[in-house]
């Protein structure tokens, strides 16, 4: 059982180390991805344990060596709509830094998950809104 304290901790990691991206795989849908990356292997193991406990599917990349770093970087990402929506539901109450981005993602996913939803012009404006939020961050 994952505690609210663990979810709040995960939210802090997402706020600090997370990146939310979006793309349009077709003219009628938006795909989102939340990526968490860190050189702390133990922290990333804890992130994955919490995601497992929340039954949120994620993918992990092999360690990445960066030219100016002495340690490899570890990365996990969540991109399935249902998993990302459930993650938003868990972390939004605690989010500070990424709250506006997560709210935009959740707004779209609430309409798209479990439905045959075609993205509207209003939905597509989420892409511009996310870009603007990243500029001001």
N, C-alpha and C positions, 0 to 999 in steps of 0.2 A: 504494500500500500504506500503510495506516494503522499507525503505530507504537504500541507500548504507552505510550510517553510522551504521544502525542496523546490516547489513550484516557484516561489518567490526568488529563490537563489538562481534557478534556471532563467527566470525573467531578467535578472541582473546581468547574467552572462549574455543573453540575447541582446539586451540594451547596449552592452559594451562591446561585444565581439561579433554580434550578428549583422547580417546584411540581407535585406529584402530586395529581390529583383523581380521584374515582371517582363513578359514578352507576349507577343501575339502569335501563337502557332497557326492560327487561321484568322480570317476576318471576323469570325463570330465568337471567339473565345479569348480569354486571357489566362496565361499560365504564370503562377507565382512560384518563387523558390526562396526559402529562408536558409541561409548558410551560416554556420558558426565555425570559426577557425581560430586556432590558438596553438602556441608552441607547448602548452602544458598538456602533456599526455594524460596525467591523472585527472585534470579538470575535464578533459573531453570524455574520459571514461565515465565520470560522474554524470555528465550531460547525457550520454547514451543510456546509462542505467535509469535515469529519470524518464527519458523518452520511452524506453522499454516498459517501465512501470505504468506509463500512461497509455500504452499500446499504440504509440505513434510510430509509424514506419519511417525510417530514415535510411540514407545511404551514407557510407563513409568512404573517403578517398584514402589511398595509401599515403603515408607520410610524404610531405613535399619538402624538398631542400630548397632553400632560398639563398641566393648569392651573398647577401649581406647578413645572414643569420648563422649563429653557431648551432642552432637546434632546428630539427625538422618541424614543420607545421602540420597540424592534424585538422581535418575538416569533415564535418557532417552536414548534410542538407536534407531538408524536407520539401517535397514538391507535390505529393499527391494532394488533391484538393480537400478531400475529407480529413486527412491527417493534419493539414495546415489549418483548416477551420477549427478542428478540435484543439489544436495547440493555441490558436488565438483565444479561444474561449477560456483556456486555463490561465494564460499569462496576461491577458489584457488588464485584469484588476490590479496588477502589480507594475505594469510597464510605465516608464516615465519617458525615456529617450525615444523609443520606437512606437509609442502609443498611437500617434496619428497615422503612421504607416500601417500598423496592425489593424487599426479600425477600418482603413480603406480596403485592405485585403479582405477582412471579415465581411464587410458590406457586400462585396462582390460574391464571395464564397457562400454566403447565406442564400443568395439567389441561385447559384450555379450547382451546388452540391445536391445530388439526388434528383435533379430536374434536367430537362432538356432545354437549358437556358441558352439563348443567343444573346451575346453581348450587345447592349444598346449603346448609343452615343454617350449617354451618361456614364455607363460602365467604362467605356474607352477613355473617358476623361480621367479615370483613375491613374492611367499611365502618366499623364501630364502632372497630375497632383503629386504622385510619388517622386517624379523628377524634381519638382519644386521643393519638396520636403528635403530631399537629399542635398540640394544646393544650400539650403538654409541651415543644415545640421552642422 
